[in-house]
């Protein structure tokens, strides 16, 4: 799973999410405690309305929450989703000391991104595709939130 600050950087950079069954997310509020939820028709279901998409919590949960707006949550895309978003730019994923390296070919250049997990390396590569060399700046800004 990608770290919350990287997910926040991707959202800030322009990554948009249409919830689907199996997707993971956190409510992006410190008082919630970082609990990871999974979209599932059994417990958390996406409801689309003219005013926007909300995630409805079905049945009993540990705390009182009926629904939450999509703008209040942070999508945690998985390895497959991130690889798909990289599209034709993706070249390879390799194990590296202490983690993984993803290679992409983007705007005529081969680039390499490392992370402690494959998900994180994919996320760093995708952030670069959104922002180019400004990606590192955004990551450090979002970490300060």
LINBEL-V472770 format. One record per residue. N is the residue number from 0. RES is the residue in three letters. SS is DSSP state (H for helix, E for strand, - for the rest). PSI is psi in radians with two decimals (NA if undefined). D_CENTER is the distance of its C-alpha to the mean C-alpha in Angstrom with 2 decimals. Layout:
N RES SS PSI D_CENTER
N RES SS PSI D_CENTER
This chain:
0 UNK - 2.42 8.34
1 UNK - 2.62 6.46
2 UNK - 2.60 8.22
3 UNK H -0.76 7.68
4 UNK H -0.63 9.28
5 UNK H -0.73 7.14
6 UNK H -0.71 4.02
7 UNK H -0.73 7.28
8 UNK H -0.74 8.69
9 UNK H -0.74 6.55
10 UNK H -0.80 7.33
11 UNK H -0.61 10.74
12 UNK H -0.28 11.26
13 UNK - 0.03 11.13
14 UNK - 2.18 8.10
15 UNK - 2.67 9.29
16 UNK - 2.30 8.70
17 UNK - 1.85 11.78
18 UNK - 2.42 11.64
19 UNK - 2.72 13.37
20 UNK - 2.31 15.04
21 UNK - -0.28 13.28
22 UNK - 2.51 9.70
23 UNK E 2.60 8.56
24 UNK E 2.84 7.94
25 UNK E 2.67 9.84
26 UNK E 2.14 12.40
27 UNK - 1.01 11.96
28 UNK - 2.29 15.63
29 UNK H -0.59 17.39
30 UNK H -0.23 20.03
31 UNK H -0.39 17.86
32 UNK - 0.26 17.43
33 UNK - 0.29 13.80
34 UNK - 2.31 14.62
35 UNK E 2.25 11.99
36 UNK E 2.75 12.92
37 UNK E 2.28 12.89
38 UNK - 2.18 13.87
39 UNK E 2.38 17.38
40 UNK - -0.35 20.52
41 UNK - -0.63 22.26
42 UNK - -0.78 20.40
43 UNK E 2.02 17.54
44 UNK E 2.39 18.19
45 UNK E 2.28 16.88
46 UNK E 2.14 19.92
47 UNK E 2.26 20.30
48 UNK E 2.83 23.03
49 UNK - -0.50 24.52
50 UNK - -0.17 23.20
51 UNK E 3.12 19.51
52 UNK E 2.36 17.31
53 UNK E 2.66 17.49
54 UNK E 1.99 16.34
55 UNK E 2.35 19.67
56 UNK E 1.98 20.42
57 UNK - 2.53 23.32
58 UNK - -2.72 26.05
59 UNK - 2.35 26.38
60 UNK - 2.95 23.72
61 UNK - -0.41 24.54
62 UNK - 2.81 24.41
63 UNK - 1.87 25.27
64 UNK - 2.07 22.37
65 UNK - -0.80 23.06
66 UNK E 2.88 20.07
67 UNK E 2.44 17.38
68 UNK E 2.61 16.44
69 UNK H -0.50 13.16
70 UNK H -0.13 13.43
71 UNK H -0.01 13.63
72 UNK E 2.86 10.44
73 UNK E 2.04 6.87
74 UNK E 2.38 4.55
75 UNK - 1.42 3.51
76 UNK - 2.58 4.11
77 UNK - 3.09 7.39
78 UNK H -0.82 9.78
79 UNK H -0.72 11.56
80 UNK H -0.72 9.05
81 UNK H -0.74 8.06
82 UNK H -0.73 11.86
83 UNK H -0.70 12.73
84 UNK H -0.50 10.97
85 UNK H -0.46 12.98
86 UNK H -2.44 15.98
87 UNK H -0.25 19.40
88 UNK H -0.44 18.37
89 UNK E 2.30 17.32
90 UNK E -0.85 20.39
91 UNK E 2.79 19.89
92 UNK E 2.20 18.22
93 UNK E 2.52 20.72
94 UNK E 2.40 21.18
95 UNK E 2.89 22.10
96 UNK - 2.10 23.80
97 UNK - 0.12 21.48
98 UNK E -2.38 18.42
99 UNK E 2.71 17.43
100 UNK E 2.26 17.85
101 UNK E 2.32 16.32
102 UNK E 2.37 18.80
103 UNK E 2.75 18.40
104 UNK E 1.97 21.20
105 UNK E 2.25 20.32
106 UNK - 0.78 22.98
107 UNK - 0.10 25.71
108 UNK E 2.52 24.48
109 UNK E 2.24 23.21
110 UNK E 2.67 20.49
111 UNK E 2.41 19.22
112 UNK E 2.33 16.18
113 UNK E 2.72 16.28
114 UNK E 2.84 14.21
115 UNK - -0.35 15.40
116 UNK - 2.84 13.49
117 UNK H -0.72 12.98
118 UNK H -0.81 9.20
119 UNK H -0.72 9.43
120 UNK H -0.74 12.03
121 UNK H -0.77 10.27
122 UNK H -0.72 7.42
123 UNK H -0.70 10.57
124 UNK H -0.76 12.37
125 UNK H -0.71 10.13
126 UNK H -0.71 10.26
127 UNK H -0.68 13.95
128 UNK H -0.60 14.32
129 UNK H -0.72 13.29
130 UNK H -0.14 15.43
131 UNK H -2.43 17.80
132 UNK H -0.19 19.55
133 UNK H -0.09 18.33
134 UNK H -0.73 14.86
135 UNK H -0.68 16.47
136 UNK H -0.80 17.97
137 UNK H -0.74 14.89
138 UNK H -0.76 13.25
139 UNK H -0.60 16.56
140 UNK H -0.79 16.94
141 UNK H -0.59 13.73
142 UNK H -0.47 14.70
143 UNK - -0.10 17.97
144 UNK - NA 16.81
